[in-house]
Amino acid sequence: MKPNAIGLAGIFGITLILQALGQTPPIESQFMASQSGPVGQVGVAAHEGWNGTATNVFVEFGSGSLDGTLLGLVASAGDKAEIRGGTEYVHSHYCLFATAKGAYPPSTGTKLYFSFLYRFNSTSGLDPQGKVIAVVTRQNGSSPTNFSIQARLSGNYIQLGIAKSNGIPVWVPKNIAVGETVFVVARQQMIGATRSDDIVDLWVNPPPSTFGKSEDEIPTPDASTSEGYEDGSSSGPGRFYLDVWPGANATFDEFRFSTNWADVTPPVGTCVKAAIDFTLPTDNPTISEGALTMLSVISRGTARVHSWQESRDNGITWVNASGGIGSFASKYFTPLLSLADNGIKYRCLVNVPCNNSWATSSIITVTVTQAVKTPTGLVLDERWQDYEWGDTVPGYPVNTTNAAWLYSSGTSRYLYGNWDDENQTTRYNLVLEPPQTSSMLVLAFFTDQDAPPIHLDVGKGLVTEFVFQANGIAESNGGLRLGLFNYADGATRPTASGFSGSSGNGTMVNGFMVNIDFGKVFSINSPIGLYYRAALDSANLMGTL
């Protein structure tokens, strides 16, 4: 156990999750997962842009892909995403296809193309009026909608349609049977700065003879409309949501995004050679003994296969990586490393079988340092007597009476003093108020920026006491989360307040978190849950489970 921070997250109403993930076109998501789980937690978040931790959209590692070759599409790779609906509509799983706000402003005249494979495993929950299955929204929010793709029942079959915000869907007159895999292409033609002139188009199983062709050879859309509105914000579109209707049972695969038709319609027989665009981390990591580290590559190639290798003789000989998670995926979590592993080297090989091309990543050398055991005694007793509670550089230096306090954007905070007549001193309390209908995250670092974390010797423990009084408690569906976290082994520690929502630079953080159903009445059957964070694969430290 090597903590250096206490985290406190309060969720009141809607929790906002804002992560700075993104790609530049073209994007190809084949769900090259490193484990089974929700689409935002299986190793495809950083590389393929996916976010979302609810189990309604999940990937089963090793389940294989949908087959689009009979539709003229290039052979699939990786796994596929399963969509399962419950009793409520879910709008929380998305691919962030824009790198930043303003990547595709409304006035540019850009054409945005999206394509994917889709299979309805049943008609459960569908009706003749239609249900939304996919939505394109603003780059930095779950709304407003630019356009949606919808599905409706037509007798014993299913039909797809497209609509702009506040527009009536235009349906493609092609009947889709349950169990049939279809290839879907959608386009948003961004024409001008007004909010009603964009055109959205939809194709279902377009002619394979047009795949990979130029813009002049694109087939006529199966459905097209300009009725309704698009988002006029300069942020522009940037999120592709996979929506889940109540009772949904479907499968999704082979998502692509680009600004041209050819990129999103690679024809069968295409064989793109192996290439590695980026290796993470870019600097050789240094970790304490007993920790792990995460390695990853962004690669290209048709039906590519990843393989991580390790060397213990300074790169002379290489063998397949042993232990850890994801040794045959684009993202690899090493096992817990000891001093005997100091200097171990890793690399990733990428192979494309159709042309037997290979690519090799940069070599990553991991330095493992001896952990310095913290002497028994008081680490921190913060009573704000020095009136240091953050907001500058934040309250450094840290000592036994002063933590470094950081706050998420919109968190109201101030010190409230009471005179202690007996001891002739003022006693201070830190008052925190979250934004309306949103969440707050408060971090208190009890070690300095460059100091080692608390490292417990065998048989020793760390006792943390947090005394608080709550006012204005929600009737139900409130939340309170407390955690002990370690940023020292591969994570990047925040240095200033103002981060978004519950983010807190969570990627590669280790630690423990308690999740409390914090309301006047319990809203779930398990009101208290304990979670272990091991090299967290998300920037969101406490906002997601």
N, C-alpha and C positions, 0 to 999 in steps of 0.2 A: 504494500500500500504506500503510494507516494503522492499524497495530495498537496496542492498549494493554493486551492481556492475553495470557497464556499459559494454555491449557487443557490439563488432563491428565485423561483418563477411563480407568478400569480396569473391565472387564466380566468378572466371574468367575461363571459359571453363568447365572442368569436376570437379564436387565436389566429393571428396573422403570421404566416411563414413566408419570409422573403429571403430567397437564397440567390446568390450571385453566380448561378451556373449558367452556361450558355455555350453555343457553338457558332461557327460561321458556316455558311452553306458551302457544299451540300452536307446535310446530316443524313446518316444512315444508322438506324437503330434496329439491330437484330437480336436484342436481348442476350448479349454475350455475358450471361450472369456467372457469378462465382459461387452462388449458393441459392437456396430456395427462399422465397419470402416475398413481401410486398414489392412492387415495381421500383419504389424509390430506395430500397434497402438491399439490393442484391448485387451491387457492384456495377450497376449501369448508370448511377446518378451522375457521376463526374464525367463519364465518357460519352454517354448517349443522351444526357440532358434530362432524365426522368426524375420526377419528384412525386411523393405520395407514399404514406406509410400505412394506410388502412388496407386491410386484407381483401377488399373487394376487387382489386386488380393485383394479381400476384404472378410470379414466375416460378415454375417448378424446375429446378436445375436438372438438366439431362433429359428433359421431356421432348426435345426436338422441336422442329419448326413446322409451320404451315407450308404446304407445297404450292408454289405459284408457277411452277414450270409448265403445267398444262394450260395455263393462261398466257404463256409467252414470257413470263418473268424470269429473271436470273434465279439460279438455285439459291435457296435460303440457307442460313447458317444460324448457329446459336439456338436459343429456345424461343418460346412464345409466351404471351401474356394471357392469362385467363381472367375473364370478367364475370363476377358473381354478385348479383344483387340481393339485398336484404329487403327490409320493409320500407326503407326510405331512399330517396334519390341522393346520389353521392357525386359531388363535383369537386374533387380534390386531387386527382392524379393527372399530371401534365408533363409534357416535354417542353422545356424552355429552349426554343429554337433560335431566339435572338440573343446576341451576346450582351447587349446593353439597351437601355432606353434610347429611342430615336434611331435604331438600326434601320427601321423601315417606316419613316414618317409618311403620313397620308398624302403629302404633296409630291412624292417622288415619281409616281407613275410606275412603280415596281409591280411585277407579277409574282405572286407567291404560290408555289405549287406544293401540294401535300399528297402523298400516296401511302397506301397500306393494304395489307391483306386482312380480311374479316370473315368470320364464320359464325353464324347463328346456330347454337347447339339446341335451341328450343325456341318456341314463340312465347314463352312465359313472360308476362308483364307487358307485351306489346298489344296495341289496339289500332283500329283504323284511323284514329286521329294522329298518331305518331308519337314517338319518344326520341329525345335527343341522345345520340350516341357519341358525338364528338363536337367540340366547340373551339374556335380560335378567339382568344381574348387579348387584351392589352398586355404588353410585355411585363409590366410590374403589378398585375392584379388578376384576380379570378373573374373580373368583369371590367368593362362592359363587353358584350359579345360583338365580334365582327361578323361572323357567320357560324351557322351550326349545320351539322349533318344529322338527319333524322331517319328513323325507321318506322314503318307502319305495316299493319297486317292488310293483306289483299287476298281474301279468301283463305286458302291454306298456305299462301306464300307470303313473302316479305318484300317490300319495296323500299328503296332509299330515296331521300330527297335532300334539298339544300335550301337554306333560307338565311337572309340577313336579319339583323335585329329588328323586331317589330314587323317583319315581313312574313308573308304566307309561303310555306314550303312549296317548291316546285319538284314534282316527283318524277323519277326515272321509270318509264314503263317497262321495266325488266323484272320478272318474277324470280325471286331467290328462294331456293328450297332450304329447309332445315338441314344442316350438315354440309351445305355447299360452301366452298371457299370462293370468295369474290375478290377481285382487285379493284380498289377504289382510288380515283384521282380527283382531287379538288383544287380549284384555283381561285384566288382573289386577285382581281385586276384593280389595282389602286390607281384611280384615274385622276383625282384632284383633291383639293383641300376641303371641299364641302362634305357634308355628312350623308349624302344620298346618291352619289354618282358611281360608286364602285359596283363592279359586276362580279358575281360569284358563279362558278361553273362546277359541274359534277359529271364525272364519267364512271360508269360501272362496267368492268371488263372491256376496256377500249381495245380496238384492233391491235394485235401484236405487231403487225407490219409497221405501225407508227412508233413503236418503242425505240427510244434512243435517237429519235429524229430531231430536226431543227424546228424552230417555232413556226416556220412556214408550212410544215407538214403535219401539224397537230390536227387530229380529227375534230369534227363538230361536237360540242358538248352534248351529253344526253339530257342535261337540264341546265338552265341558266336563268338568273334573275338579277335585277337591280332594285327591286322593290324593298323598301325598308331603309335602315340606317347602318352606318359603320362608325366605329369610334373615331372621333376627330382629334384625339389627343396627339400631340407631337411625340409622345412615347412610342406610338405605333404598336402594331400587333407583335406578339412574341411568345405566346403560350398556346400549345395545342393540348386541349383537355380530352381525356378519355372519360366520358361520363357513364355512370352506372344507374340504370333505371331500376325500380323495384322489381325483383324477380328475374333480373337479367341473367342470361347464361350464354356467353359468347367467347370467342377467342380472337386475339389481335396479334399481328406480327408484321415485320418488314416495314417499319415506318420510315419514310424518307421526306425530306424537305429541301427545296432549292428555289432558285429564281428562274429556272428553266425546265421545260418538259423532259428533256433528255436525261437529266440527272435523276428524276424520280421514276423513270420507266426503263431501267436497264434490262435489255432483252436476254432471253435464255441463250446460253452459249457464251455470254460475256465472261471473260476471265481476267480480272484485274489483279496484277501482280502484288505480292506482299510489300508493305511499306509501313514504317513506324514514323509517325509525325512528331511524337513527344514522349519523353520519359519523365516520370515523377518518382521521387522528388528530383528537382534539378540539381540540388546540392547533396553531397553525401551526408546521410543522417548520422547524428550522434545520439545514442540513447543510454539510459542507465541499465545495468544488469537487471534481468527479470521483466523487461518490457519487450514489446514487439514493435514492428514498424510496417507501414503499408507502402507497397511499390505498385506502380501502374504504368501502362503505356496507352497511347491513342494510336490505333493502327488502322490500316486499310487493306483491302484485298477480298476477293470472292471466297466465301465459305472458309475464311481463315481460321487457323488453329493456333492457340497460344501455348507456350511451354516455358515455365520459369526454371532456370538452372542456378546452381550455386557452385562456388569455387572456394576451397580452403587452402590453396597453395599459390595465391597471388595471381590467379587467372591462368595458370598453366593447364590444369585439367578442370573439366566441368561435368557435373552430374545433375540429374533432375533434382529440383528442390524437394527436400523432405520436410514433412510436417507443415503446419500452417493451414491456411484456407485459400483456395483458388489458384493452385499451382498450374492449372491448365486454363486459366481465364486471363482477361486483360488486367485484372487487379488482383494482387497477391498480398495476403497478410502473412508475414513470417510467423514462425512459432516464437514463444518467449525465448529470448536470447540471453546467454550467460557470458561471463568473462572469457570462457573458452572459445566463444564465437567471435571475439573481437577481430575485426579486419575481414570478416566474411564478405565475399563479393556475390552479387546477383546480376543476372541478365535475363532478358526475355527473347525467345525465338518465336517468330511468326511465320507460318507456312501456309501457302495456298496450294492445295493438292492439284487443282485443274491445270496448272502450269509448272508445278513443283518449284515455285519461287520462294525465297526465304528472305527474311529481314531480321537483323539483330539489333537490339536496343543498346543504348549506352550502358556501361557497366556502373553499377551502384555499389559502393563500399560502405559497409555499416561499421561504425566505431562503437564499441560497447565499453562503457566506463564503469568503474567500481562505484557502487552506491555508498554514499557517506551516511552512516547511521546517525540519526538525530538524537542528541542526548535527551534523557528523560527530564521533563520539566514543562513549564508553561510556555506555550507558543504564542498565544494571543489572548488578551483580555480587553476587548474594545468597548469602551464606555464613552467615547467621543469627548473626553475631558479636554483634549487639545483642539477641539473644534475642527478636526480634519475629517472630512467625509466625502472627499472626491471632487470631481468636476474640473480639476486643473490637470496636473501631471501625476496621476490622481492620488494625492495624499502621500507620495513617497517622501522619505524612506519608510519602509515597513519595519515595525518593531513590535515588542510585546504589547504595546498599548495602541497601536495604530495599524489598521489594515488599509489596503488600497481599494477604494470603492468605485465601481463602474456601474452605469445604469443604461438600459435600453432607451431608445428614443421615445419621448412623450411621458416618461416617468416623472411624476411630481414628487419632490423630496425636500425636506427641510428638517432642521434640528429644533426640538422643542425642549426648553429647559424648565426644571422645577427646583426651587431652592430647598436644600436640605439643611434645616435649621440646626439639627443636632451636630452635623459635621461641618457646618458653616461653609458649604460649597454648593454649586449648582450641578444637579444631575440631569444629563441630557438623554433624550430619546430621539431616534431617527424615525421620522414619519414618511411613509411611502404610499403613493396613490397611483394606481395604474391608469392608462388612458381609458376613456369610455369605450365600451364594447370591444376592448382589445386586451392585450397582455403586456406584462412587464417582466424583465429579467434584471436581477441585481446580482453582481459578482463582488465578492470581498476576497481579495488576494492577501494571504497571510505570510507570503514570502516575497522578497524583492524580485524585480524583473529578471535579473541574471543569477539569482541564488538558487541552489538546488532545492527540490521539494522536500517535504517531510518524508523521511524514509524510516519505517519502523523496524527495529531489530526483532528477531524471533521472540515470540512470547509477549511483545509489547502491544499496546493498543492506543488508539487515538479517541479521546472523548470530546465530542462537540456539543455544546449547549447553546440553544438559540431561543431566547425568551421574547415573545411578542404578544401583542393584543390586537385583535382584529375588529374592525368596525365596518358596517355596511355589508355584511356577508350576504351573498346571493342566496335566494330561496333554495335553489338547486342548480346543478350543472356548473358550479364553480370549481376552481382548481387551485391547489397549492402544491408546489414541488420544491423539495430541498435536496441538495446534493453536495458531495465532496468530490472534487475533480483534480486531476493532474494534467497540467499543460506542458510539463517539462520533457516528455518523451515523444517528440514528433509533432506536437500541436503548436499553433501560433497564438500566443497570449494577446488578448486585446489590450490596447494601451490608452484608450480614451472612451468616454461615454458616447452615446448616440447611435449604437448599432441597432439594426432593425429587429423588431419583434422579440423573438426568443433565440436569436442566432448565437451570439457569443463565441464565434469562431470554434464551433464544436468539433470540426474535423480532426481526427486522431487523438481526441481527448479520452482519457481513461478515468474511471471512477464509479461512484454509486449514486443512485437517485431514488428518493421516496416520492411517490405520486399519491396525493391525498384528494379524495372526492370532498371538496371543501365547500359545503353548503349547509343550510339549516336542516335539510333532509338529504339522505343519501340518494343518488340517482343511478348507482350501479351496485351490483351484488358484491363486488370486491372493493370496498372504499379505500383501502390502503394497499399499495403495491411497491415492491422493492425491485429496482432495475440495476443491472450491472452494465456499465459502458466500457467496452474494450475496443480501443482504436475506432471510435465512433466514425461511421462512414457518412457524415452529414455535417453541414455547417450549423445546423440547428441543435444547440446544446441541450435544451430542456423542453422545447416546444412540441416535440413529437415523442411517441413511445415506440 
